[in-house]
């Protein structure tokens, strides 16, 4: 897995790994290798989702902040 891969690319790679494993035609050693690769790819996807969530939370907080003293009045 490429650490610089986009979320979509990583997710597609993860789906392909799962598909190979679900077929059940691989030797145990290769299955374990693909499982380990899949776990690493899943962690990478989760990290990207966590980063995106933080960005969205920050943007949401900025949008909620008043931009001028007139915005602070609730009259």
DSSP file (Angstrom, degrees, kcal/mol; ACC not computed):
  #  RESIDUE AA STRUCTURE BP1 BP2  ACC     N-H-->O    O-->H-N    N-H-->O    O-->H-N    TCO  KAPPA ALPHA  PHI   PSI    X-CA   Y-CA   Z-CA
    1    1 A X              0   0    0      0, 0.0     2,-0.6     0, 0.0     9,-0.0   0.000 360.0 360.0 360.0 137.4    0.0    0.0    0.0
    2    2 A X    >   -     0   0    0      1,-0.1     3,-1.9     4,-0.1     8,-0.0  -0.765 360.0-148.1 -86.1 121.5    1.2    3.4   -0.9
    3    3 A X  T 3  S+     0   0    0     -2,-0.6    -1,-0.1     1,-0.3     0, 0.0   0.698 100.1  52.7 -64.1 -18.4    1.1    5.7    2.2
    4    4 A X  T 3  S+     0   0    0      2,-0.0    -1,-0.3    -3,-0.0    -2,-0.0   0.385  83.0 124.1 -95.8   2.4    0.3    8.7   -0.2
    5    5 A X    <   -     0   0    0     -3,-1.9     0, 0.0     1,-0.1     0, 0.0  -0.281  66.6-108.6 -65.4 147.8   -2.6    6.9   -1.8
    6    6 A X     >  -     0   0    0      1,-0.1     4,-2.6     4,-0.0     5,-0.2  -0.253  28.3-108.3 -69.2 163.7   -6.0    8.6   -1.8
    7    7 A X  H  > S+     0   0    0      1,-0.2     4,-2.9     2,-0.2     5,-0.2   0.924 120.6  51.2 -58.5 -45.1   -8.8    7.4    0.4
    8    8 A X  H  > S+     0   0    0      1,-0.2     4,-2.2     2,-0.2    -1,-0.2   0.898 111.0  47.3 -62.2 -41.7  -10.6    6.1   -2.7
    9    9 A X  H  > S+     0   0    0      2,-0.2     4,-2.2     1,-0.2    -1,-0.2   0.917 113.8  47.9 -65.4 -43.5   -7.6    4.2   -4.0
   10   10 A X  H  X S+     0   0    0     -4,-2.6     4,-2.4     2,-0.2    -2,-0.2   0.905 111.5  50.1 -64.4 -41.7   -6.9    2.7   -0.6
   11   11 A X  H  X S+     0   0    0     -4,-2.9     4,-2.4     2,-0.2    -1,-0.2   0.900 110.1  50.4 -64.2 -40.4  -10.6    1.7   -0.2
   12   12 A X  H  X S+     0   0    0     -4,-2.2     4,-2.0    -5,-0.2    -1,-0.2   0.912 110.5  49.9 -63.2 -41.9  -10.5    0.0   -3.6
   13   13 A X  H  X S+     0   0    0     -4,-2.2     4,-2.2     1,-0.2    -2,-0.2   0.910 110.2  50.7 -61.8 -42.3   -7.4   -1.8   -2.7
   14   14 A X  H  X S+     0   0    0     -4,-2.4     4,-2.5     1,-0.2    -2,-0.2   0.908 108.6  51.6 -62.7 -42.6   -9.0   -3.0    0.5
   15   15 A X  H  X S+     0   0    0     -4,-2.4     4,-2.2     1,-0.2    -1,-0.2   0.888 109.7  50.0 -61.8 -39.0  -12.1   -4.2   -1.4
   16   16 A X  H  X S+     0   0    0     -4,-2.0     4,-2.2     2,-0.2    -1,-0.2   0.896 110.1  50.2 -66.8 -40.1   -9.9   -6.2   -3.7
   17   17 A X  H  X S+     0   0    0     -4,-2.2     4,-2.4     2,-0.2    -2,-0.2   0.928 111.0  48.7 -63.1 -44.5   -8.0   -7.8   -0.9
   18   18 A X  H  X S+     0   0    0     -4,-2.5     4,-2.7     1,-0.2    -2,-0.2   0.911 109.5  52.9 -61.8 -42.3  -11.2   -8.8    0.9
   19   19 A X  H  X S+     0   0    0     -4,-2.2     4,-1.2     1,-0.2    -1,-0.2   0.920 109.7  48.2 -60.0 -44.2  -12.5  -10.3   -2.4
   20   20 A X  H  X>S+     0   0    0     -4,-2.2     4,-0.6     1,-0.2     5,-0.5   0.915 113.6  47.1 -62.3 -42.9   -9.4  -12.4   -2.8
   21   21 A X  H ><5S+     0   0    0     -4,-2.4     3,-1.0     1,-0.2    -2,-0.2   0.882 108.0  55.6 -67.5 -37.7   -9.6  -13.6    0.8
   22   22 A X  H 3<5S+     0   0    0     -4,-2.7    -1,-0.2     1,-0.2    -2,-0.2   0.756  94.8  67.7 -68.0 -23.7  -13.3  -14.4    0.5
   23   23 A X  H 3<5S-     0   0    0     -4,-1.2    -1,-0.2    -3,-0.3    -2,-0.2   0.806  91.0-150.1 -66.9 -27.5  -12.7  -16.7   -2.4
   24   24 A X  T <<5 +     0   0    0     -3,-1.0    -3,-0.1    -4,-0.6    -2,-0.1   0.696  61.8 114.8  70.4  19.6  -10.9  -19.0   -0.1
   25   25 A X      < +     0   0    0     -5,-0.5     2,-0.2     2,-0.1    -1,-0.1   0.390  48.2  99.4-102.0   3.0   -8.6  -20.4   -2.8
   26   26 A X  S    S-     0   0    0     -6,-0.2     2,-0.0    -5,-0.2     0, 0.0  -0.607  77.8-107.1 -94.0 149.9   -5.3  -19.0   -1.4
   27   27 A X     >  -     0   0    0     -2,-0.2     4,-2.5     1,-0.1     5,-0.2  -0.329  38.2-106.5 -64.5 157.4   -2.7  -20.9    0.6
   28   28 A X  H  > S+     0   0    0      1,-0.2     4,-2.7     2,-0.2     5,-0.2   0.899 117.8  52.9 -55.1 -46.9   -2.6  -20.0    4.3
   29   29 A X  H  > S+     0   0    0      1,-0.2     4,-2.0     2,-0.2    -1,-0.2   0.914 112.2  44.7 -58.6 -44.3    0.7  -18.1    4.1
   30   30 A X  H  > S+     0   0    0      2,-0.2     4,-2.6     1,-0.2    -1,-0.2   0.878 111.5  53.7 -68.9 -36.9   -0.6  -15.9    1.3
   31   31 A X  H  X S+     0   0    0     -4,-2.5     4,-2.5     2,-0.2    -2,-0.2   0.918 109.3  48.3 -61.9 -43.6   -3.9  -15.4    3.1
   32   32 A X  H  X S+     0   0    0     -4,-2.7     4,-2.4     2,-0.2    -2,-0.2   0.896 111.1  50.6 -64.1 -39.6   -2.1  -14.2    6.2
   33   33 A X  H  X S+     0   0    0     -4,-2.0     4,-2.3    -5,-0.2    -2,-0.2   0.927 112.8  45.6 -63.5 -45.2    0.0  -11.8    4.1
   34   34 A X  H  X S+     0   0    0     -4,-2.6     4,-2.5     2,-0.2    -2,-0.2   0.875 111.3  53.3 -67.2 -36.4   -3.1  -10.4    2.4
   35   35 A X  H  X S+     0   0    0     -4,-2.5     4,-2.4     2,-0.2    -2,-0.2   0.931 110.0  47.4 -62.3 -45.8   -4.9  -10.1    5.8
   36   36 A X  H  X S+     0   0    0     -4,-2.4     4,-2.1     1,-0.2    -2,-0.2   0.913 112.6  49.1 -61.8 -43.3   -2.0   -8.2    7.2
   37   37 A X  H  X S+     0   0    0     -4,-2.3     4,-2.4     1,-0.2    -1,-0.2   0.893 110.6  51.8 -62.8 -39.8   -1.9   -5.9    4.1
   38   38 A X  H  X S+     0   0    0     -4,-2.5     4,-2.6     2,-0.2    -2,-0.2   0.894 107.8  50.7 -64.9 -40.7   -5.6   -5.4    4.5
   39   39 A X  H  X S+     0   0    0     -4,-2.4     4,-2.2     2,-0.2    -1,-0.2   0.901 111.2  48.8 -64.1 -40.6   -5.4   -4.4    8.1
   40   40 A X  H  X S+     0   0    0     -4,-2.1     4,-2.1     2,-0.2    -2,-0.2   0.915 112.7  47.8 -64.1 -43.0   -2.6   -1.9    7.2
   41   41 A X  H  X S+     0   0    0     -4,-2.4     4,-2.3     2,-0.2    -2,-0.2   0.893 110.3  52.1 -65.7 -39.9   -4.8   -0.5    4.4
   42   42 A X  H  X S+     0   0    0     -4,-2.6     4,-2.5     2,-0.2    -2,-0.2   0.898 109.0  50.3 -63.4 -41.0   -7.8   -0.3    6.7
   43   43 A X  H  X S+     0   0    0     -4,-2.2     4,-2.5     2,-0.2    -1,-0.2   0.907 109.6  51.3 -62.8 -41.2   -5.8    1.7    9.3
   44   44 A X  H  X S+     0   0    0     -4,-2.1     4,-2.0     2,-0.2    -2,-0.2   0.916 110.6  48.4 -62.3 -43.6   -4.6    4.0    6.5
   45   45 A X  H  X S+     0   0    0     -4,-2.3     4,-2.3     1,-0.2    -2,-0.2   0.918 111.2  50.5 -61.9 -43.8   -8.3    4.6    5.5
   46   46 A X  H  X S+     0   0    0     -4,-2.5     4,-2.6     1,-0.2    -2,-0.2   0.893 108.4  52.1 -63.4 -39.8   -9.3    5.2    9.1
   47   47 A X  H  X S+     0   0    0     -4,-2.5     4,-2.3     2,-0.2    -1,-0.2   0.906 109.9  48.9 -62.3 -41.2   -6.5    7.8    9.5
   48   48 A X  H  X S+     0   0    0     -4,-2.0     4,-2.2     2,-0.2    -2,-0.2   0.898 111.8  48.9 -66.2 -39.8   -7.7    9.6    6.4
   49   49 A X  H  X S+     0   0    0     -4,-2.3     4,-2.5     2,-0.2    -2,-0.2   0.903 110.5  51.3 -64.7 -40.8  -11.3    9.6    7.6
   50   50 A X  H  X S+     0   0    0     -4,-2.6     4,-2.1     2,-0.2    -2,-0.2   0.905 110.4  48.7 -62.7 -41.7  -10.2   10.9   11.1
   51   51 A X  H  X S+     0   0    0     -4,-2.3     4,-2.0     2,-0.2    -1,-0.2   0.906 111.3  49.7 -65.0 -41.2   -8.2   13.7    9.4
   52   52 A X  H  X S+     0   0    0     -4,-2.2     4,-2.4     1,-0.2    -2,-0.2   0.905 109.0  52.5 -64.3 -40.8  -11.2   14.6    7.3
   53   53 A X  H  X S+     0   0    0     -4,-2.5     4,-2.6     1,-0.2    -1,-0.2   0.907 108.1  51.2 -61.4 -42.2  -13.5   14.6   10.3
   54   54 A X  H  X S+     0   0    0     -4,-2.1     4,-2.4     2,-0.2    -1,-0.2   0.902 109.8  49.7 -62.2 -41.4  -11.1   17.0   12.1
   55   55 A X  H  X S+     0   0    0     -4,-2.0     4,-2.6     2,-0.2    -2,-0.2   0.930 112.0  47.9 -62.3 -45.3  -11.1   19.4    9.1
   56   56 A X  H  X S+     0   0    0     -4,-2.4     4,-2.4     2,-0.2    -2,-0.2   0.897 111.4  50.3 -64.3 -40.1  -14.9   19.3    9.0
   57   57 A X  H  X S+     0   0    0     -4,-2.6     4,-2.2     2,-0.2    -1,-0.2   0.918 111.4  48.7 -62.9 -42.9  -15.2   20.0   12.7
   58   58 A X  H  X S+     0   0    0     -4,-2.4     4,-2.3     1,-0.2    -2,-0.2   0.916 112.0  48.4 -63.7 -43.4  -12.8   22.9   12.5
   59   59 A X  H  X S+     0   0    0     -4,-2.6     4,-2.1     1,-0.2    -1,-0.2   0.891 110.7  51.8 -64.3 -38.5  -14.7   24.3    9.6
   60   60 A X  H  X S+     0   0    0     -4,-2.4     4,-1.2     2,-0.2    -2,-0.2   0.885 110.0  48.8 -64.5 -39.4  -18.0   23.9   11.5
   61   61 A X  H  X S+     0   0    0     -4,-2.2     4,-0.8     1,-0.2    -2,-0.2   0.894 111.0  50.1 -67.5 -39.9  -16.5   25.7   14.5
   62   62 A X  H >< S+     0   0    0     -4,-2.3     3,-0.6     1,-0.2    -2,-0.2   0.877 108.7  52.4 -65.7 -37.1  -15.3   28.6   12.3
   63   63 A X  H 3< S+     0   0    0     -4,-2.1    -1,-0.2     1,-0.2    -2,-0.2   0.795 107.6  52.9 -69.2 -27.4  -18.7   28.9   10.6
   64   64 A X  H 3< S+     0   0    0     -4,-1.2    -1,-0.2    -5,-0.1     2,-0.2   0.637  88.6  97.8 -83.5 -14.7  -20.3   29.2   14.1
   65   65 A X  S << S-     0   0    0     -4,-0.8     2,-0.1    -3,-0.6    -3,-0.0  -0.524  83.1-111.8 -75.7 138.7  -18.1   32.0   15.2
   66   66 A X        -     0   0    0     -2,-0.2    -1,-0.1     1,-0.1     3,-0.1  -0.436  20.9-158.0 -66.4 144.1  -19.4   35.5   15.0
   67   67 A X  S    S+     0   0    0      1,-0.2     2,-0.3    -2,-0.1    -1,-0.1   0.612  71.4  14.7-100.4 -14.7  -17.6   37.6   12.4
   68   68 A X  S >> S-     0   0    0      1,-0.1     3,-1.1     0, 0.0     4,-0.8  -0.973  82.0-102.1-151.7 162.9  -18.4   41.0   13.7
   69   69 A X  H >> S+     0   0    0     -2,-0.3     3,-0.8     1,-0.3     4,-0.7   0.835 119.7  60.8 -57.6 -31.9  -19.9   42.6   16.8
   70   70 A X  H >4 S+     0   0    0      1,-0.2     3,-0.6     2,-0.2    -1,-0.3   0.826  98.3  57.6 -64.6 -30.8  -23.2   43.0   15.1
   71   71 A X  H <4 S+     0   0    0     -3,-1.1    -1,-0.2     1,-0.2    -2,-0.2   0.752  97.7  62.2 -69.8 -23.6  -23.4   39.2   14.7
   72   72 A X  H << S+     0   0    0     -3,-0.8    -1,-0.2    -4,-0.8     2,-0.2   0.740  82.9  94.7 -75.9 -22.8  -23.1   38.8   18.5
   73   73 A X    <<  -     0   0    0     -4,-0.7    -3,-0.0    -3,-0.6     0, 0.0  -0.502  50.7-173.6 -72.8 134.3  -26.3   40.7   19.1
   74   74 A X              0   0    0     -2,-0.2    -1,-0.1     1,-0.1    -3,-0.1   0.152 360.0 360.0-112.0  18.0  -29.3   38.4   19.5
   75   75 A X              0   0    0      0, 0.0    -1,-0.1     0, 0.0    -2,-0.0   0.473 360.0 360.0 -70.3 360.0  -32.0   41.2   19.7
